Amino acid sequence: MAALSLSNVGPIYRREIRSYFNSAVAYVVIVVFLAIVGWYFSNNLFLINIASMRIVFELVPLVFLFFVPAVTMRLLAEEKKSGTLELLTTKPVRDVEIVLGKFLAAWTLLAATLAPTLIWLVTLMILGNPDLGPVVAGYIGLMLTGGVYIAIGIFASSLTENQIVAFLIGLVIVLAFFLADKVLLYVPGFLAPVVEYMGIDYHFSSIARGVIDSRDIVYFGSILGFALLMATASLERRKW
């Protein structure tokens, strides 16, 4: 099996980044995201007088549940429907490189979406003295959570040519991971620890408290890697 070539991943990554920022996609995503989260942050700060980033770290994972599948639904589904995927694979590019390039581009868009929220942190630092440890850990947790959602969204997009179907599949899967640790009352006792461990919010909450545990990092890395592996395998089905 040929080694993964970063020289092939780079052009795919740049192509996707251009497609985001040369169209309205990136700007609409960033503006709507900031409008939703910013409204709650402003209310928390000016109406309730709570100078904390906590509301951001509580709300953003919920917003990601809908935003990330919406961003990723087109990544492979659109390529398959338009036939450009077959054209792309006539070049010396492997399926895993296509998946990885698209993943990194979507992850970059997510980072660009989160970056303006640092203005709120600066505001809090001017008004008070927030504990930066949990804040830094919280942003790390958001990037890891978003990365997992993106990987799952790409897998969903690899299953169909229909973007709406890809969105719904991605939404259902990420919602299942988000709710896993919240339905423990309905789970047999012997399965509860397993179901709790599968809950993405369980691991994010741990990191957002300022505790970066290797078990949480292994969880995020494993789910992310497995989703990208499944997306690659799904793409390769067309060759069978």
Buried (B, 14 or more C-beta within 10 A) or exposed (E): EEEEEEEBBEEBBEEBBEBBBEEEBBEEBBEBBBEBBBEBBEEBBEEEEEBBBBBBBBBBBEBBBBBBBBBBBBBBBBBBBEEEBEEBBEEEBBBBBBBBBBBBBBBBBBBBBBEBBEEBBEBBEEEEEBEEEBBEBBBBBBBBBBBBBBBBBBBBBBBBBBBEBBBBBBBEBBEBBBBBBEEBEEBEEEEBEEBBEBBBBBBBBBBBBBEBEEEBBEBBEEBBEBBBBBBBBBBEEEEE
